[in-house]
Amino acid sequence: MESERKNRWAGFLVGPAIVLIALGAIWKNENRFDYHQAAKKTQPAESVQALPSGQGFSYTGSMDQQLTLAGEYVDAFTGYLEVRRSAEIYAWEKDRDSDDRVTWSQRWMSRLESNSRNSGMTQRLSSRTFTPREYQVGDLTVEGARIELVDDAVTIPPADLQITDAALQPQGDYLYLSKGQSDNLGDERVRYTGIPVPLTATYFGKAEAGRGVADTSQARTGMINALIQDTGVLHHIVAGERETALATMAAHISRLKWIVRAVASVAVIVGFNLLFSAMLGFLYSVPVIGGLARSGSFLLSLAFGLPLILVTMLSGYLYANPLVLAAIAVLIVGGLVALGQRKQKTQKAVYRDLETQYGPKLQTLSMKELEFIELAKLVFSDDHLDPKEEEYLRRWSRKQGWNDTRFSEMLNRAKALGAGGPPSLNATEEQLKNLIRLALADGDLSRSELQTIQHAARRLGFDQRRVARLTQEVQQMAGRNAAQSV
């Protein structure tokens, strides 16, 4: 019971934390420093003597294929811009599920997990990145500090290395350190990957004292920027001539963005899942949400997480691209203006149709009064006023702010106008068209006006398809009349 309570509180705390960090990563990812665009804006330098001091530039030249990096556990690495050593240890991993069940498994991990079964184990080998103090691109000297590399890395086979630590034995792509246990527990291994030195490379960065140094004018700091690998630094060596290098940078940042989007989106769902799993009992009886909760916390996580992810991603993108936001705003405003103009033309054309239909009545009665009369005339078409229909008309009149006296007066007027025998099918259809025209007199169909039309149509036995056709006919006729009057 105590462990269950701890898991629940862990869900309450850890779940929201994961969601907030992941949403922050999504937002910052859309606003990340675009080193491709920054590199594209640099001016190519023809020679080292022509470097613009303190300004961004690019420079293309050949590179030394024998560039050597000092090694550790091995003698040295030759022919690589950067080498990364990844160390792992084979040990126990402890996992606890939502029901507080513990499972143990043996696997390779980058760091030794602290648990009872790993007690007494130590990890000797460590991960590390090797870079030189400086690079040479043609005649240009580039500082190695804070260098950014975007070309693909390759695995360095142990056979190509001179091993200096006698305890390490090559096997496949790894160097192994055996601890002599029968189940291999505690064994360690390292794997090397490196970015090969290209024949020709292009450097993008800032000039200072005739050297290439990191342009940190837009440097990013903080935990989330570190998580998404957004340094904000332009200090890149990329294989190939300038245009080839720029294409590589564009592909790299696009791939990096999509990786962050995918990983952060999964993290949002996982965070919500932890939270909702912890509070499932509270959500069970909540309307709407309770139904999703009963289907499982994962579905509830999707229902909350996906819209939040999309909104964060879209808002972050628009914030980072104000020109796109401005273009969308212009399109929306232009659409609203065009819609307003069309609405005015339709309104005028419909009003002319109503003048033809009603003549002097249009001057003495308001649109709502005419609408009520047409609606009531349909009700009186069978010379019988059903109590339900009368109640509907009374509710309609109350929405217009009419009192009972006004309602009775308008009902009697409609009854007098509707007398004279049952109307033909064409007459009732024309009456319905009149209702539509009256509703369109202000240029648009409101929700209440549409409900009135649908109520009248149901009474006449018209289905929604027929109502839609009649509405379209009225609008098309108004449109033609408006076009002819221009």
N, C-alpha and C positions, 0 to 999 in steps of 0.2 A: 504493500500500500504506500509506504514511504517512497519507494523508487518510482512508482507511478505518479505520485504527486510531483516529484522532482522532474520527471519527463514532461509533465504538463507545463510546469513553470518554464522549463527549457524551451518548449514550443512557443510559449507566450513571449519570451525574450529573444530567442535566436531567430524565430521565423520572421518577425517584423524587421529585425536587423538585416537579415539577408535580403529581404525585399527592398529596403531603402538603399542598401549598397548597390544592389543590382540595377535598380532604377536610376541611381546616380551614374552608374557605369554606362547605361544606355544613353542618358542625356549627354554626358561628357564625350561619349564616343561620336555622337553626331556633331559635336562642337570641337572635335579634336584638331590639333595642329596639322594642317595639310602640308607635309614636307614636299610632296610632289609639286603643288602649286607654288610653294616658296622657291623651290629649285628652278621651276620654269621661269620665274621672274628674274633670276640672276642673269648677269651679263657675262658672256664667255670672254675669258682673258686669253689673248694671243701669246703672251709671254709672262714669265714671273716678274720681269721688270715693269710690266704694265699693270700690275695688280692695283686695284682701287682700294687704298688703305681704309679700313673700317667699314667697308661695304661688302655686300654679298656678291659672289662671283662663282663662275664655274671654270674648270680647267681640265683639259683632256691630255693624257700622256701615257707613255708605256710604264710598266711596273716591273720590278725586279722579281724574277721567278724564284730566286734563291733566298727570298725573305725568310729569316729564321727567328723562331720564337723559342725562348728558353722553356724547357720542360720540367716536370716534376713526376717522379716515378719512372719517367722515360727521359732520354737524353735531350732531344730537341724536336721541333716541328719545322719542316722546311716547305715553303711554297704555299703558306696559308695566311690570309689576312687576319683571321681570328680562329682560335681553337677553343671548344667548350668540352670540359670533362664532366660527365654525369656519373655520380657515384651512387650505388645502391647496396642495401644489406638485406639478406634473406632472414626474415624474422616473423614472429607471431603478430597477427592483427586481431584486435578485439572489436567485435561489433555488437551493438545492443539494439534490438528492434523496438517498435512501439509497444509491444506487449512485455517489454523488459526481459526478453529472452536473449541470452548471450551466446554468440557463436564465435568460434576461434578458427582462424585460417592462417596458413603459412604463405607468404608471398614476398616478392622483392619490393622494397620501399626505399624512397630517397632519404628518409630520416627514420632512425630507430624509434619505434613507438614505445612510450613508457607504460608498461603493464607488468603484471606479476610473472608472466611466462618469459618475458624478455629480461628479467632481473639477472644482473651479472654480465650481460652482453655489453660490448663496446663497439663503436664504429670508428675505424681508423682512417679509412679513405674518405675524401671529401670532394665535393663538386667545385669547379673553378672555371673561370674564363681567362684565356691567355691572349693578350694583345701587345704589340710592340709600343715603345715609347713614341715612335714617329713612323710615318710612312713616306715613301717617295713616289710621287706621280709625275713622271717626266722630270723636269727641273724643279718641281714644287715640293717643298717639305710640308707635310701635314702632321699636326700634333695627334698622337694616339689617344689622348684623354678625351672621353665622351664621344668617341667615334661611333657612327651609326652605319650599319651594314644591312642591306636588304636582299642581297643575292642568296640563292639557295645553298645550304650547307650539305656536305657529303660525309659519309662515315669514313673515318680513317682506320684502315685495317691494322691490327697489332703487328702484322708482318712487316709493315713499313716503319715501325718504330724500334728504337734501340732501348730495351728495358733496362733501367738502372736499379730497380728494386727487385732483388732476387726472389722475394716472396710472391711476386705476381707472375701468373702463368697465363699465356695466351690461349684462348679457346673461342673460336668463332670471331665475333666482332668485339669481344670483351677481354679484359685482363682480370683474372680471378685471384682473390686472396682466400685460400681455403683455411678454415679453422679446425678441420679434422673431425667434425661431427658426422655421425653416420647418416643423419637426416639433412645434412648440409646447413643446419641452423647456424646463424652467425656468419656464414660466408659472405664475402663482399666482392663487388665487381665494379669496374669503371669502363666507360665507353667514351671514345673521342669522336667528335664531329668538327669539321672545319670548313671555312669558306675559302676555296682555292684562289690564289693570286691570279687575276686576269692578265692577259697580254697587254690590253689597253683598258684604261679606266677613266672615269670622269669624276672629279671632285666637286662638291657643292658645299659652300660654307662662306666664311668671312675672312678677309685678308687683314693681317696684322703683322707688321714688321717683315713683310715679304713672305709670310708663312700662312698656311691654311689653318684657321682655328674655329672652334665651335661658335656659331651664331646663337647666342642664348637670349636674344631680345624677346622671344616669346616662350621662354622656358616654363614648363608646367611642374608643379610640385603637388604633394598630397598623396594620400593612400590610394584613392580611386584612379588618379592619373597613372600611378605606378602599376596598378592592377591591369589597366588596359594598354600599358606600354606607350603612353603619350608623354614623351619627354619635352616636346616643344622645341627641340634643338635641330638646327640645320647644320650638319657636319657629316656628310655622307660621301663615301667612296663606293661607286657603282660600276660594274663591268660594262665596257663598251663606250662608243662615242656618245656625245651628249644626248641625241635623240633616242638612242637605244636605252641609255641609262634612265632617261625620263619615263620611257614606257615601262621599264622594270619597276620604278618607284610608284607609278600609277597603279600597276597591277598589285603591288605589295600592299599599299594602303587600302585598296578596295577589299582585298582578301582579309586583311586584319580587321577592318570594320565589320565584315560579315561574321567573322569568328566571334568577335565581342558581342554582336547582336544575338547570335545563337546561344552562346554560353550564358550571357546575362539574362536572356529570356527564360532559359531553363531554370536559372537560379531564382527568378521571381516566382515561378510556379512551385518550386521546391519550398521556398520560404512561406508562401501562402499555405501550402500543404501541411507544413509543420504547425503553423498557427491554427488552421482550421481543425487539424487532428486533435490539438489540445483543447479546443473549445467546441468540439462536436456536440457535446451534451447540451450546451447552452443554445446552440443554433437549431436543435431538432424541432422545436415548436414555433420558430419564427416563420411567419408567412413568406411564401415564395422561396426565401433562402433555405428554410427548413426542408423543402422538397429536394433541393440540390444537395443539402447536407445529408439527407437520408440516402441519396444516390452515391455518396462517398465524398471524402474531403478532396480527392483529386479533381473531380468534376467541378466542385465549388471553386477550387483553385484556378481552374481554367476559365471559369465564368468571370472571376474577378481579375485574374492576371492578364489574360490576352488583351482585353480593351485597354487596360492601364499601360501595357507594354506598347501597344500601337499608338496611343495618345502621346506617351512620352517620346517615342521615337520620332513621330511626325512633328511634334512641337519643337523638339531639339533640332531636327533638320531644318525647319522653317526659320528658327532663330539663327542658325548658322548660315542660312542662305536668304538674306533679306530681299534680294532681287526676285527670288521665286515667290516670296510672300507678297511683295508689291505687285507682281504680275497677277497672282491669284486675286488680290484685292481689286485690281483694275478690271479683271474679268467679271467679278461679282458685281461691282458697281455698274459696269457697262450692261450686264444682264438685267439688273434691276431697273436701270433707266429705260432699256428697250422694252422690258415687261410693263413698266409704267406707261410708256407711250402707247403700247398696244392696248393696255387696259383702258386708257382714255378714249382711243378710237372705237373700241368695242362698246364702251359705255355710251358714247354719242350715237352710234349706229343703233344700239338696242333701244335707246330713248326715242329715236325717230320711229322705230317700229311700234313702240308703245303709243306714241302720238297718233299714229295711223289707226291703231287698234281701239284706243279709248277716247280719242278726241278731247272734248271739253272736260271730261271727267279727270283727265290727267292734271288739269289746272286746279281742281277743287279738292282732290283727294291725294293723300300722300302715297308713296310707294308701298309702305307697310299696310295701309288701309286697302289698297288695291289687291295686294297679296292675300290679305285675309278674305276679301270678297271672293277671289278666284278659288281659294281653298274651301271656303264655305259653300260655294256654288257646286263644287264637286261632291261635297257631302250631301247636298240637297238634290243631287241628280236623280235619286230614286224616290223623291218626295217624302223622305223619312229621315229624321235626325236621331241616330242611335245615341244612347246615353254616353257610350264610350267616346264617340266622335265629338259630342258636345264637350266632354271633359277635356279632350285633346285641344279643341279650339279655345277653350277657356284658359288652359295652361299656356297656349301660344300667345294669347292676348296679354296674360300677366307678364310674360317675358318682355313685352313691348311697353309695360308700365300702364296698361289700361285698367280702369276700375270696372266694376260689374255693370254700371250704367252704360259706359262706353261700349262694353262688350255686347250688351243686349241691343243697343242701337245699331252697331255694325252688323250683328247677326240678322236683324230684321231687314236691313238694307240688302244684304246678300241673298236672303230668302226671296225678297221681291224680285231681284234681278235674275234669280235662278228659276223663277216660275215659268211655266209654259210647256210642260211635258218633258218626258225623258229625252235627253240629248242623244245624238247619234255617236257612234264610235269616233268619227272624225272630230265631232264637237268636243268630246272629252279629251281627245289627244291634243286638240288645239288649246283647250283650257290648261292642260299640263304644260304646253309650250309657253303659254302666257305666264304661268308661275315661274318658269325658268327665266323668261325675259325680265320679269320683275326682280328676280333674285340677281340677275346680271346687270341691273341698271346702275349699280355702283361699281361695275367693272370686274367683279369677282364673286365667287360662290363661297359664302361662309359655311361653317359646319352646321349651324342651326338652319340656314336656308336649304342646305342639301338634305337635312333630315326631314324638313317640311315637304320637299319634293318627293322624297322616297316614300313618305307616309301616304301622300296623295296617290302616288303610282301604285302602291300595294292595294289601296282601296279600289282602284280601277282594274286590278289584275295584271298590271304591267310588271315585268321582271326588270332586274337591274340593267340587263343588256339593252332593253328597249329605252329605258330612261337615259342611258349613256348615249344611245343613237339620237334621241330627241335633243339632248343637250348639245351634241355635236352639230346637229342641223341648225339650231338657233345660233350657235357661235359662228358657223360657217356663213350663214346668211348675213349676220352682223358684219363679219369680215369683208364679205363681198360689197356690202353697202358702204362700208368705210372706205374701201379701195376706190369705189366709183366716185365718192365725194371728194377725193383728193385731187 
